[in-house]
Amino acid sequence: MTSSRSDTEPQLLSRILVTWIEVTVVGLTGGVLGTSVGGPPGLIVYLVTTLLSLGILFYNVNELIKRWIEHELR
């Protein structure tokens, strides 16, 4: 089994688009939930939303870097 060149090339634009969509969905959902709950529980929802957004960002950057490394090693 050989992988084609497109399988190992970094997909920067698609990774940016996926990251943007994921962060937007999590942010909007967290904002709506945090506003509807309100008070201290709403603050916790906002903090969890921030952590999830950072997790999404770090995961997608990590995947992109892994693809670049795999591409350079081939």
C-alpha positions as CSV (number, residue, x, y, z in Angstrom):
1,M,0.0,0.0,0.0
2,T,1.5,3.3,-1.0
3,S,0.0,6.6,-0.1
4,S,-0.5,9.2,-2.7
5,R,1.2,12.5,-2.5
6,S,-2.1,14.3,-1.6
7,D,-2.6,12.1,1.4
8,T,0.6,13.4,3.1
9,E,0.6,17.0,1.9
10,P,-0.4,19.5,4.6
11,Q,-3.9,20.8,4.0
12,L,-3.6,24.3,5.5
13,L,-6.7,25.9,4.0
14,S,-9.0,23.0,4.9
15,R,-7.5,22.8,8.4
16,I,-8.1,26.5,8.9
17,L,-11.7,26.2,7.7
18,V,-12.4,23.2,10.0
19,T,-10.8,25.0,13.0
20,W,-12.8,28.1,12.3
21,I,-16.1,26.2,12.0
22,E,-15.4,24.1,15.2
23,V,-14.4,27.2,17.2
24,T,-17.4,29.1,16.0
25,V,-19.9,26.3,16.8
26,V,-18.4,25.8,20.3
27,G,-18.3,29.6,20.9
28,L,-21.9,30.2,19.9
29,T,-23.2,27.2,21.8
30,G,-21.2,28.2,24.9
31,G,-22.4,31.8,24.6
32,V,-26.0,30.8,24.3
33,L,-25.8,28.3,27.2
34,G,-23.8,30.7,29.3
35,T,-26.3,33.5,28.7
36,S,-29.4,31.4,29.3
37,V,-28.0,29.9,32.6
38,G,-26.5,33.2,33.9
39,G,-24.8,33.8,37.2
40,P,-21.9,31.7,38.5
41,P,-22.9,28.6,36.5
42,G,-22.9,30.8,33.3
43,L,-19.4,31.8,34.1
44,I,-18.3,28.2,34.4
45,V,-20.0,27.5,31.0
46,Y,-18.0,30.4,29.5
47,L,-14.8,29.1,31.0
48,V,-15.4,25.6,29.7
49,T,-16.2,27.1,26.3
50,T,-12.9,28.9,26.3
51,L,-11.0,25.7,27.3
52,L,-12.8,23.7,24.5
53,S,-11.9,26.4,22.0
54,L,-8.3,26.3,23.0
55,G,-8.4,22.5,22.8
56,I,-9.8,22.6,19.3
57,L,-7.2,25.1,18.2
58,F,-4.2,23.2,19.7
59,Y,-5.5,19.9,18.3
60,N,-5.8,21.3,14.8
61,V,-2.4,23.0,14.9
62,N,-0.9,19.7,16.1
63,E,-2.5,17.8,13.3
64,L,-1.2,20.3,10.8
65,I,2.3,20.1,12.2
66,K,2.2,16.3,12.1
67,R,1.2,16.4,8.4
68,W,4.0,18.8,7.6
69,I,6.5,16.5,9.4
70,E,5.2,13.4,7.6
71,H,5.4,15.3,4.3
72,E,9.0,16.4,4.9
73,L,10.1,13.0,5.8
74,R,8.8,11.4,2.6
